């Protein structure tokens, strides 16, 4: 598998359908509100990286809670939309596999439905990058789809255009985080309402 190729194809899909994605998801806070509140309560400070920020839904939620948010995404159209909709946060086009921030910079990293677009061969490198920019005892949130393997997945809403997904079992994501010196704080497996997807939500702390 050419990892850069599948990520490029995924970003191309998001670039093309950024506005459609915003309309479908920007006001849909119900899915993440409980997790976001737990994240806020367990932060040791206020500086947060929204890794794979999309159109800025979660960044808006966190800025409303008084946090200092930097959102990053590889899709330039998401950065444009997020900047327009969430003026109190800062948004930068950046690959979550290659973070350009100082060490020990963030109190927390929020990676909601973004890490799952990273090929598994890049997963450890990405997590070590997260760990590097987190402060000691910094908090990480990841959400991934439950399953096995990795593949391109087409969606009717995006006119058959495909996105790459890496699927994980509960034990697989737990072992991966622990191998990168994260301590699991909380892990929740939750089936999405009226849909076939099951999500694994993990909170972990930098050891």
N, C-alpha and C positions, 0 to 999 in steps of 0.2 A: 504493500500500500504506500502510495506517495502521500505523506502526511500533509505537506504544503498544498497539494492539489485538492484534497478533500476539504480542507479548511477554506481555501480560496473559493471553491464552488459554493460552500455554505454561506460565506460572506456575500458573494454575488447575489444569492437568493435574498438575503436580508436587505441588501442595498436596493434591490428592485421592488421589494414589498415592504419597505420601512413604514410607509404611511398606513398601509393596510394592517400591519402588525400593531401600530400605535392605536388604531381604532378598535382592534380586537382586545387589547390587553391593558391599555394605559390606566383605565379606571377600574380594572378588575383586581382590587386589593384583597378580596376575601381569601384568595388562595394563600397569600403570604403574611397576612396581618399577624397571626399568632406567632409565627416564626420570627417576624421582624421585631415584634415586641420583646420576645425572649432575647433576641440579639442585642437590642438596646439596653435591656436590664442588666445584661452580663458584660457589657463593655467596661473597660477600666478608664477609658478616656472618650474623646469626641471625634477623633479623626478616622474616617472610614473610607475604604476603597470599595466602590461598586464595580466589581470585575465582570465585565460583560453587561453593561448597563442598559443596553437596548434603548428605547425611547425615553427612559428616565423615570418610569413609574416608581421604582423603589427608592431612587435618589430623592424624589420629591417627598416621599414618606419620611425618610430619615432627616432631611433638612427641616421638615415641619416639626420634628422632635428635637431640633436644636443641634444636630450633629453637623460637623464639617465634612462635606462629601466631595470626593473626586471620583467621577465616573469614567471608565474607559471601555472602548469597544473598537473592534476592527472595522465595523461598518460606518463609513463617513456620514451616511444619511441618518443613522441613529444618533450620532454626535450632534448633527445639526438640529434634529428634532428635540433631543434632550436639552440642548442649550436654550432653545426657544421656550420650552415648557417648564424648565426648572432653573430660573436665573440665579438662584442662591447657591447652586452647586457649580463645580468646575468640571468640564468634560474634555477629554483628550483622546484622540485616535491612537490606540495602542493594542498590541497583542498581549493577551494575558500570559502567554508562554515566555515573554521577554519583557518583564516590568522594568521601567526606567525611573525608579524611585530610590532614595537613599535607604540604607539599612535601618531597621528599627523605626520606621517612619509612621506606620499606621497602628491604631489601637484595634482595628477590626477590618476584616475583609469579608465582603458579602458577594458570594458567587452563586447567584440563583439561576439555575437552568442555563449556565454558560460553560462550566467545566465539562459537561457532557458532550460538548462539541469539539473537545480536544482528543485527538487520537491517543490510545492507551500508551503507545510508545513514548509519548510526550508527557504523560501524566505525572511521573515522579519529578521531572525537571520543572514542571509548572508548580507543583506543590512546594518544592524546595525554594522556588522563586517567591511564592507567597510567604513562606516562613522567613525568608531573608528580610522582607520589607515590614514584617510584623514586629511590634515591640515585644519584649519578654512578657509572657502570659497573654499575648494578643489573641483575639477570638476570630475563628474562621467559620463561616457557614457555607456549606455546599449542598446543592440539591441535584440529584441525578435520577434518571429513570432506571427502575429495576429491570434486570434482564441479563443477557449474556451476549458477548461478542460486540461487534461494531460494524456499522454499515451506513450507506446513504439511504435516506428515507424520503419518499415523495409525499406531497400533501396537496389535496385538491384546491384548498384555499390559495395556494401559491402556484396555481395553473400547472401542477405536476412538477414544478421545480423541486430539486432535492436539497436536503440538508444532511450533514453527517452527524451521527449519534454514536457515542460509546455507552454501552449499557453495563450496569454493575449489579452484583449481588450485594447484600448487606455485609457479608463477611469480607468480600473483595474490597469494598471501599474502606472498610474499617482497617484492614491490614495495610492497605496502601497509605492511609494517613499515618498510621503508627510507624510504618517504615520510614516516613519523612519526619519523625520526631514530633508528631502531634498527639495529644492526649484527647481521647473522645470524651466529650462532656455530656452529649445527649444525641441519641439516634432515634429517629421516628420514621417508620414506614407507613405511608398513607396512600390509599387508593383514591384517585381523582374522581370526583362526583360525576356520574353519568358518562364516564369515559373509561377506556380499558387500561389507561396508564396507571402504574403504581410508582410513586416517588419515594426516594430515600432522602431524608433530610438529616444532615449531620452538623452538629456543632462541635468544634474541636479547639483545643488551646495549644499554643506554641509552648513546648516544654523548654 
